């Protein structure tokens, strides 16, 4: 077992500093292509694609086939340039730097026609000394090289041996050799995303001038004395001392609400200097800890750090201080070989519930603060507590992690390496080391970040031989793997952040991987670490196909986004499931056929004579299928947390793939591009509920497990009802005796042979009846109402067509409450409707006229409602005569 104790401080701003000035170069720049035939204005931060679109020179890059039509943009070499006057007298400053927070990606930088440096890493921060070249009036140029061409050159130059894969699968319509450039890996395409290898200045750029010394960064590391039971704080500050003499002074650290103020004397010698401060928090002071969403408050404390230095130089920083501990527990389990793999936060075992995060757009300048908050608020609204920031995207902006701190979202942070092997020549390693060191300093102060992971699926790719490497050559690639992730990245993590665990890959066997020399023979083992699991052929309603693993960090099923989302980037000729557009947008081999196959196992596929109706119904059916599949799999993982069956179990995490979309296309996401909820996200609200009854069958016996993520025990009852499809009135009901549901456990509460259940419920058959169940105490509902289908819905008997009218949606005809809710589409509204709405799932003609489509016909899309939870597993939906819509 490894204990990682964390006192964290998230940077929230800086005070003014005497004898230092900063001048931002954000705003309008000039952009021209390689041969000078095209010149246009462009915004910084931004990229070439966005500038071309803003000037009306290209369409929306996501429209129809424009990912192919606009390949030329990424293959050209563009130049960003700007002339500017510095609004202060340069001669008065000892040191002047050019700071580039993010350059995408390969560029040569000229300042006043003098080459001052180069960039080759999108994820690094660059600082260049321009003291000797800066003037009052200046010019700056960033001469970009196409990342696609650069990657190809680097691959060609690597002559000793191939570093696979060369290119993505043809179905992804992407570019090659992305593993040779330190850039967003999915920008060359992925199985859910387009190829847009952007060029541009994607973060802030500015001039910094200072005298005496300058604070380049400060960051925080925790120290917790377990024996003394007190918190300590290690603060690291990096200075550039330009004075020719030592600079003395004092530092005052204050955390008022913790009654903490400490003063330190320092002396800085000329040059680059690191100052480490050790702050003790009195054990007599009560410190409130930061908790994940659903487990407690996200308490933070304001802190100030004031450097009072010689020459009247004052530098003040402010921060929010968070306290929490994190442990990754890997220890033997009775009755099972292998080791556990779960997290303790503040000493409490937490089941990680959530999803995987990908970049919210191919063009980061289009990702607004409002969109980030919408997406992350949707995470907690669906009862999630964790996001895995996947290794093929980007290290997200500061605001992302600040929102996760605020909302209580734990972050599993991958380093940006995914689904590939990577070179280990010295230049590449130097670039990676600078990237990793910078990101550790930037992110380790956030309480939300609970683990570092070296890469996505690269151990599995190597050991399962995805790239058909000969057995005799494998040692070369294993050596490269260990060099990159262990001897470099791991070394930097251990040196820079001992406050949270590190694993080399995901999936991985954790401690077992270490024991096997950093690569396991089977990295996807059910007995160690985490697993990624995908199966599109087996029936997803059959829970026995899922792995009873320690932790499921990826799993999922595809669906199409709603028609209203697709409509914006397509034309009428595209609106069929087998159109050229539909095939083009699908980047997963066989994905459209797999969705229809899985849906066809339990639903009748649409065959309307109206092609557009068929397309809309098919799209919707894929969402219903996806939601039910992920529900079944997630509930299996949640009910497996406390048991060992056939030596497997103790599952303590379920992160489905994926949360969000990068464009409008079929994918595994539960949130469409822009943040609209798919059916799956509504289901997630229920299957991630803190208290949940889970039903399933085994050998013709029906079981219900109670699953609790709560910290306390509760006295409650379980109610089991059986309904016919033709009525919302139950034909029979059974309430258990009171029992104690223990916090943090999953236990069997109920079992009954299906034949017995049907017999005692009158004339019920598997095809004519459905089961619902919920947990309650003193007639108060404590859990969502869940349900269990006794047969495929295409075999259901007695369904009636739903009767829904739009009249009740007219605000003038509604009650005052409804008028208020309809005027605010962010609120949940209830819409009265006829009983047996579930019949809409399987209508008389094609068993597919679904509630949200009917509501859309009634005019509801004017209110920007996302979806109606057609299969909604809530008591209201099964027995309450109304339907909830967001």
N, C-alpha and C positions, 0 to 999 in steps of 0.2 A: 504494500500500500504506500502511495506517495501522497504526502500532505502539502498542499499549496495554499498558503495563507495570503490574503490579499487586502491591503488597504489602498484604495484607488482614488486618484484625483483626476477629474476630467477638466481639461483646460477650458476656460470659458471667457477668456479675454485678457487683455494686457493693459496696464496703466501706461501713462505717458512716461517717456524716458528723456531726461535732459541730455543735451549734446548728441542727439540722434534724430535723423529725419528719414521719412520713407515717402517715396513718390510712385504711385501706381501707374503702370502703363496699360491698364485695362482700357477697353473702348475700341475705337476705330483704328484699324490697320489697313494696309494695302496688301492684296494677295495677287500673285501672278503665277501662271503655269510655267512649265519648263522652257518652252521656246518663246515666251513673251507674247504669244498671240492672244492671251486672255488675261485681262487685269480687272480687278473688282475690289470694292471695299469689303471688309469682313470684321466681325466682332471678335474680341479677345476678352474672356475665354470663348473658344469656339473651334470650329473645324471647317475645312474646305467645303464639304457637302452642305453644311448649314449656310455658309456664305453664298454659295451658288443658288440655293433655294430662295434665300432672302432677296436676292437680286433678280429673281424670276428667270434664271438661266437654266434651271432644271425643275422638274416637277417634284412632288413629295417622293422621297427616295423609296418609301414603302408602297407606292402605288403599283399595283399589278406586277410587272416583270422588271421594274426599275433596278432591282439589285443586280440584274445582268446588264441592263442598258447603261448603267453608270459605272461599270467596271473601270472605264477609262480614267475616272477621277482618282482612284487609288493607284493606278499604274503610272500616273504623271508625277513629276517632281515639282512641288510647289514652293514658293518663297513668300514668307510673311515679312513685311517691312513697315517701318514707321519712323517719322522724323518728329522730334519733340524738343521742347525747351525745358530745362530743369528750373523750377521756380525758386531756387535758392542758390547762393553763391558757392560754387564748387570748391573754390580755393581755400575755403575755411575748414574743410573736412579732411582729416587724416586718411580715412579709408572710405572707398565707395565700392559697393558690390551690386551686381546684377543678380537678382533672385528669380528663379523660374520654379514655381511650385509643381508644374506638370507640363511636360512637352511630349507630344504624341507624333513620332517617337524618335526617328533618326534625323538628326539635323546638324548643320554647321552654323555657328553663331558668329556674326560679324558685328562689331560695334565701332562705328565711325570708320568702316572699311578695314578694320583690323580683326583678324580671326582671334577670338578669345576662348573658344572651346567648342566641344561637340557633345551631343546627347545621343544615347542609344537605348534609353530605358524609360518607358512611359510611367513607371511606378516610383521613380526616384525624384528627389528635389535637388536642383542644381544651383550652385552659387559660384559666380565668376568675379574675380577682382578686376574692376575697370578703373581703378584709381588713376592710372597713367594714360588712359585714353579718353576719359570722359571730358566733355566740354559743356559750355552753357547750352549750345544747340547741338543736338546729336542725331545720329541715324543708327538704327538697329535693323539687322536682317537675320532671319532664321531660314536657311536654305535647306529645305527638307528633301530627303530621298524617300522614294516610295518604299514603304515597309515591305511590300510584296517583293519588290526587286532586291532589296537589301537581304531579306531572308533567303532568297534563292542564291544570292552571291555567297552568303555565309555557309549555306549548305554545300555548295559546290567546292568551297575552299576547304571543307572538312573532308580531306581525301583519305584519311587513315581507315575509316570504316563508316558505314551508313548509320545515321541516327533516325530511326523511324518514329512515326510514319512520314512518308514523303508528302502525301496529299490526303485530304479528307475523302470519304466515300463520294462517288459521283453524284449521288442523290442530294448531297448538301450544297452542291454548286459553289464550292469555295475555292480559296487560294491555298498554295502549298507552302510547306516548310515553316509554319508558324512557330515551331519549337526553337527556331534559331533567332528569334527576335523577342525582346522583353517588352511585349505588348499584350493587351487584352487578347487572350487566346481565341475567344469565340468571335472576335472581329473578322477572322478569316472564314467564318461560318461554323455552324454546329447543327446537331440534329433537330434543333428547335429554333434556329436563328439564321439570319442572312449574313452574307459576306459584305461588310463595309469596313475595310481597313482604313480608318480615317487618318488624316494628317491635320495638325494644328497645335495651337497652344491651348490646352484644355483646362488649365488652372491659372492662378494669378501670376502675374509678372510685375516686378517692381524694382526700383532703385533704392538702396539703403545707404545712407551716409552717416558716419559717426566719428567721434573723437574718443580718446582715452581707451575705452573698451566697450564691447557690445555683447549683449546676451543673445547667443545664437539659438539656443533652445533650453527648455527645462522640462524635466519629466520626473516621474515618481515611481518608487518601488516600495513594496510593503515589507515590513519585518514584524513578525508576531512572536512574542515570547510566550510559548505555550505554558511553560512552568510558572511564569509570573502572571500569566493571563492579562497581559497588557499589550496595547498597540504601540508600535513605533513606525516612524515614517522616514524613509530615505529619499532625499530630494537630490537630484542630479542636475546641475546647471553647467552649460558649456559657454565659455566666454572667448572672444577674440580680443586680446589686449594689444592695442596698437601704440600705447604709451611706451617710451623708451625706458621708463622706470617702473618699478613695481607699484601696483595700485592697491592701497589698503582700504579698509572700511569695515562695516558691519552689516549683518543680515538679520532682519526681524521677521520671524514666521508667526502668524497669528491665526488661530481658529477660535473666534469668540465664543461660539455656542458650546465648545468643549473646554472653555476656560483655559485655553492653551496659548501662551505667548513665550517664545524663546528667542534669544539674541545670540549671535555668533560673530566672532571677529574673523576676518579673512584677509589674506594678502595674495594678490594675483601677480604672478610674474609675466613679463612680456611673452606674447605668443598665444597659441591655442591652449586654453586651460579648462580643466574640469573641477568644479567645486561640488563636494558631496556633503550634505547636511543630514544629521540624524536627529529626528524630533520624537520625543517621548510624550505619549498621551497618558496622563495619570490614570491608574487603574481604579481610582475612586470616582472617576467620571463615567456616567452611563453613556455608552456609545450605541446608537441605534444603527442596525445593519441594513444594508441594501439587499432586497429580496427580489427574486424573479416574479413576474406577473402571476397572480393567483396564489402567491405564498406569503405576501406581506407588502410592506411599503418600500418605496425606493428613496429612502432617506439620504440626504446629502448635507454637507456642511460647507459654508463659505470659508475660504482661506485666502489670506493675502501674504505675499512674500515681498519684502521691501529691501532692496540693496542700496545702502547709503555709502557711496564710495568717494574717494579723494577727488578733489576738483569740483565738488558740488554736483557730482553725477548721481542721480537717483533713478533706479529702475524698479518698477513695481509690477507685479503680476498677480492676477487673481485666479482662483480655481475653485471647483466644487469637489469636496472630499467625500468619497464613499468608502464604507467599510464592509467587506464581506470576505469570506473564505471560500475556496473551492478545492475540492479533492477529487481526483480520478481514482476510484477504488477498483483495484485489480487483485482479487484474493480468491483462494479456493472456495468452492461451493459444495456443500454436502450433497452427495448423490449425483454429482456431475463431474466429468473430467474438465480440465481447463480452468479458466479464471473468470470472475465477474468483470463487468465493464459498466460502471455507473458513476454518476456525479453526486457529491454531497456539497450543498451550498449552506454555509454557516452550520455545518455538522448534520444537516438534514438530507436524507436521500431524496433526490428529485427525479421524477420521470420526465425526460425531455420530450416535449410535445411541440411539433411545429413542422417546418418545411425548409426548403433550400432556396436561397436567394440568388438570382442572376441579375446582371445589369438591367436597369429599367428601360434603357433605350440604347440603340447603337450609337447615338449622338448625345454625349453627356450634357451638352449645353441645353438640351431640351428637357432635362430632368430638373423640375422645379422643386422648391421647398414644399409647395403644396402637394405635389405628387408623392414625394417621399413620405410626408406625414400621412397621406391617405393610405398608402400601401402598408406602412408600419402600424397605423391604427387598425387596419383590417386584420393584422396579425393578432393583436390582443383581443379584438372583437370576436375572433374565432376561437378564443380560449387557448391560444398557443403561448408558449413561453420561450421558444428557441427558434433561431434562424441559423442555418449554416451558410456562411458566405463562401460560395463555391469557388474552387480554384481556377476556373477557366474565364473568370470575369475580371473585376478590378477590386483593389482595396478601396472600399467606399469612402466618400468624403466625410469630413469631421461631423457634419450635421447628422449623418446616418447613425453614427455611434452615439452621439449626444441624445438623439431620439430614442435609441434602444436603452440607454441609461435611464431616461425619463420614464419610459413605458414598461420597463422591467423585462425586456427581451434579451435573453442570453444569446450570445453570438459564438458559434463554432467558426473560427477564422482559419480558412485555408490560406496558405501561400499560393501565389498565382502560377501554378503548374498543373496541367491537366491532360490526361489521356494521351501521353506521349513520353518518349524518352528524350533526354536533353543532352547537349554537348557539355563538356567540362574543360574546355580550353581555358587558359588563364584569363583572357579578356572577358569571356562570358561569366566566369566565376567572380571576377572583380565587380562586374556590373550587378550581379545578383547579391553579393555581399553588401554593397552600398544600399541596394533596394531594401534588403531585409533589415539591416541596422536602422534605417530611416523609419520603416513601418513599425518596428518594435517601439522605438521612441515615441512615435506619434500615437499609437493605439493602446499601449499598456496601461495608461491611466484610466481606462474605461472599465467600470465594474461589469458591464455587459459582456465583455470578451472573456470567455471562460477557458478556452483551449486554443492552442496553435496546432495546425496540421500541415505537414510539409507539402502535400500535393493531393490531387484528386485522381485516384485509380491507377497511379503509375506503378505501384508495387504489384497490383493485380495484373496490369498489362504486361509487365516483365515476367512474372512467375507463371502466369497462365498462357504466356507466349502468344499474345494477340498478334504480334508482328512477324511470326514464323522465323524467329532467330534460331540458327542451328545450335545444337547443344554444345558444340565445341566453342562457339563464340559467346555463349551466355556469360561467362565470367567477366568479359570485358564490360558488358553492360551493367552487371551487378556492381563492379568496381566503380563505374561512373555514378550509379545510383547512390551508393554509400558516400562517395565523394561529395555529391551535391547536397543531399538531404541530411546527412549525418555529420560529416566533417566540416561542412560550411554552415548550412542553415541551422541545424540543431546546436552547433557550437555557439552561434551568435545568439540564439534564443536563451540558452543557459547562461550566457554571460550578461545578456541585457535584460532578462526578465525571468527571475526564479519564482515568480508569484503565481504561475499557472502552468498546467501540464502541457507537454508537447508530444505529439505522435508523428511518425514519419509520413503517414499516408492515410487515406480513407478510401476503401476499406483497408483495415490492417488488423493484425492479431495483437496489437499492443505489446505487452510485456513478452509475449511469446515470440513476436517478431524480433524483438531485441535479442532474445535468447538464441534465435536461429541465425544470428548474424545480420540483422536488419532487413532481411527478406524472408518471408515464410513460404513454405511449399504450397500452402493453401490460404491466401490472405483473407478469403471470404468464409472462414470457419465459423460454425455456429457456437463454438465453445470458447472463443476469444474475441475481444475487440468488437468492431462494428462490421456490418454487412451492407452491401448494395444488392437488391434483388428485383429482377424484372422477369415476368413470364406472361406473354400475351396469348399463349396457346391454351394453357390449362384454364378451366372454368374458375373465374375469380370469385364466384360465390362459394367455392369449396375451400374452406379455411385450411385444409390439410396440405395444400400446395405451398403454403408460406413457411419460411424458415423460422423455427423457434430459437432465434438467435439472442445474443446478449444485448444487441443494440442495432436497430435498423435505421441507418442514416440516409438511405436512398431507397425508394420504391415508388411505383406509380403506374398510371395508365393515361393514355392520350385522350383528348377530346378536341373538338373544334370550338373556336370562339363563337359567340352569338352572331346572328346575321347582321345586327345593327353595327357591330364592330367590323365585320368583313366588308360591309357595304361601302364604307368610306374609302377603301383601297382597291375596289374592283369595279367591273362594269357588268351589265346585264348578261353578257355572253359567258361570264365566269361562274354564274350561279347554278352550278350543278356539281354533284360530288365527283364526277369523272371528267370535269372540264380540264383544259390545259392549265388553267390557273390553280385549280384544286390540287392537281398533281405537282405543279411547280412549288406550291407553298408547303407541301409535305416534304420535310427533310429527313424523315426517319424511314428507312427502307421498309416497304410494305405496311406503313403505318395506317393508311386509310382502310386497307383490307382487314388489318388486325382489329380496328375499332368495330367494323361491321360484323366481323366474326364474333367478337366478344358480346356485342349487343344482341346478335341473333340467337345466342344461347338462351336468352330469357325474355326477349321482346320480339314482336313481329315487326319486320322492317317495313318502312313506308313504301307504298306503291301507288301513290296518287296519280291521277291523270294530269294533274297540274305540276309541271316540272319544278317551278319555284316552290310550291308547297312541299314537294318531296324533299327538295334541298334543305329548306328550313326545318322540316321535321327530322331529317337525318342528322343535321347539326345538333339539334336539341337532344335527340336520342343518344348521341355520343356523350353528351354531358351527363345525362341520367346514368348511362353505363359507367362512366368514369367515377361519378360520385358514389355509386353503390359498390364498385370494386374497391376503391380506396377506403371506404367505410368498413367493409368486411375485413380488409387486411389490417387496418389500424386497430380495430377492435380486437383482433387476434393478438396483436402485440401488447395492447394494454392489459388484456386479461391474463397474459403470460408473465406478468411481472413478479408474482410471488410463488410460482410453482415450478417444479422440475418434473417433466414427463419424458420418459424414455431418455433420461440423462440430459435433456435440453430444457432451456427456459431461463427464468430470471431476466426477461427482457426489460430494459430500463430506458428505452428511447425509441421514438417513432417520428422520423422527419421525412415526410413524403416529398417526392420530386414532382413538381417544383412549385414555388409560390407564385411567381409573376412571369409575365411575358415581355419579350424584348421587341416584338412586332406582332402584327395581326396574322396569326397562322395557327395550325393545329399544333398542340404541345401538351405537356403534362401539367400545365399550370392550373391553379384554382382561381387566379386573378387574371383577367384579360388585359391586354395592352391598354394602359390608361387607368386601370384599377377596378374595372367592373367585375363584380362577383360572378363566377360560374356557379353552377349547382353544387360542385364539390365544396366550395367555400362555405356555403350554408350548411352542408352536412358536417363540415369540420367544427362548426359552432357546437354541434351536439356530440360528435364522437370524441372531441377533446374536452368535453365538460369535466369539471373537477370531480364530480360524482356521477357515475354512469352504470346502468345495468346493461350487460352485453349478453345477447342470446345466440345460441348456435345448437346445431344437432351433431350427435355422434352416435353411430350405430342405432339410428331411429329413436334415440332418446333426446329430448329437448332440455337443454341446460341454460340457466341464467347465472352469470357471474356478477358480483358487485365489484366495481373498481373505484377506489378512492385515492385522490391525490391530496386529500386534506391532512392537516397536522393533528386533528383531534378525532376521537371516536364519537359516533352518533348512534342513538337508538332510533330505529326506523322499521318500516315494513315494506314489503314488496307486493305490488298489485299486478296480477297477470290477468289480462282480458283476451277473449277470443271474439272476433267480429266476423260476420259474413261480409263479402264484398258489396252486397246490395244494401247495407245499412250501417250507420255509424253507432247504432245501439249494440252493445256487446250481447252475445248470446249466452255467455257465461263469464264469471269473474271469480278470482280466488285471491285472497289476501293472506299473506303469511303471518305467523306470530311475530311479535316484536323480536328484533335481534340487534346486536351491536355490530355496526360496520366500523371496523378499525381503520384509522387513518393510515394512508400509505400502503394499502394492501389491495389485492384482488383475490376474492374467494368465491367459491361456488355457493349460491344461495338457494337454488331451486333445480330440481330435475324431475322429469316425468316422461314416460314413454309417449311418443306422439300418438300411438294408437289409443292410449288411455285418455289423453287430452281430447282427441276427437270424439271418443265415445261419450265422455261426460258433457260434451257441448252439443248434444242433440244430433242434428243431421249434418254436422260439419264433415267435410272432406278436406284433403290437402288443397284441392283446387278451389274450394268455395270459401275458405276461411283464412284469416290472417291474425297473428298474435301481436298484442301490444303489452308493454309492461313498464313500470316506473317505480321509483323509490320515493317514499313520503314519510313524514312524521307529523302526527296530530293533524292529518288532513292537509298538510302543506307539502306541495310538490318540492322535492329536494333535487331531483334529477330531470333531465329531458325524458320524455316518453320515447322509448325505443320500440322497435318492431322486428318481427321475424316472418319472412315469407315461407310458407309451407310448400310452395311449388313455384315454378317459373311464372312470371306474370303473363306470359303468352298463353299459359294453360289455365289462367284464372277463370272461374265460372261465376256468373251473377253480377258482373260489373255493369253499372249503368253509366250512360253518358252524362258528364257533368253539365249542369245548367248554370251558366254565369251570364249576368247582364251587366252592361256598363252604366246603367242608370244610377246605381248606388255610388258610383265614383264621381258623380257630379257634386262639387263642393256645395252648390246651392241646396242640394237635397240631403246633405249629410248633417250629422250632429256637429256642434261646435268643436268637439274633440277631433272628429274626422277632418273637419275643415282645416284645423291647425296642422294636422299630420300631413295631409295631402299638400299643403302649401310648403312643407319642409320635407323634401325627399330624403333627407338624411335620417328621418325617423322611421321606425318600423310602423307600418299601418296594417290594420286588419280589415279584410274585405269579406262581407257576408256572402255566403254561397250555399248552394244546395248540398244536401248530404251526399255521401259516396263520391266525393271529388276524386278519390284515387282511381275511379273508373276512367278518368281522363287519360290515365297512363296507357290504357289498352282499349281503345274505342271500338265501336261495333264494326266500322269499316276496316281500319288498319290499326286499331288499338293504339293510336298515337296522338290524339288531340289533347295537348298538354296544357295545364292551367295558365302558365305565363304567356303562352301563345294566344290563348283566348283573351287574357287580360290585355295583351298588346293590341288585339283587334278592337278591344273596347276603348282604346285610346290611352292606355296607361303609360306607353312609352314617352308621352309628352312630359311626364313627371320624372323622367330619368331613373325610373326604378330598374334595378339590375335584373333580378330574377325572382320568381316565386319558387319556394322550395317544394317542388311537386311531390317528391317522396318524403316530405318533411317528417322526420322522426320525432314529432312532438305530440303530446296528448291533445292539444288544441286541434291539430290537423287530423288526428284520427278520431277524436270524439268530441271536439269542441265546436264544430260547425263554423269554423272560420279558418282562413288561410293567411299566413304571414308573408309579407313582401317587404323587401328593402327598397 
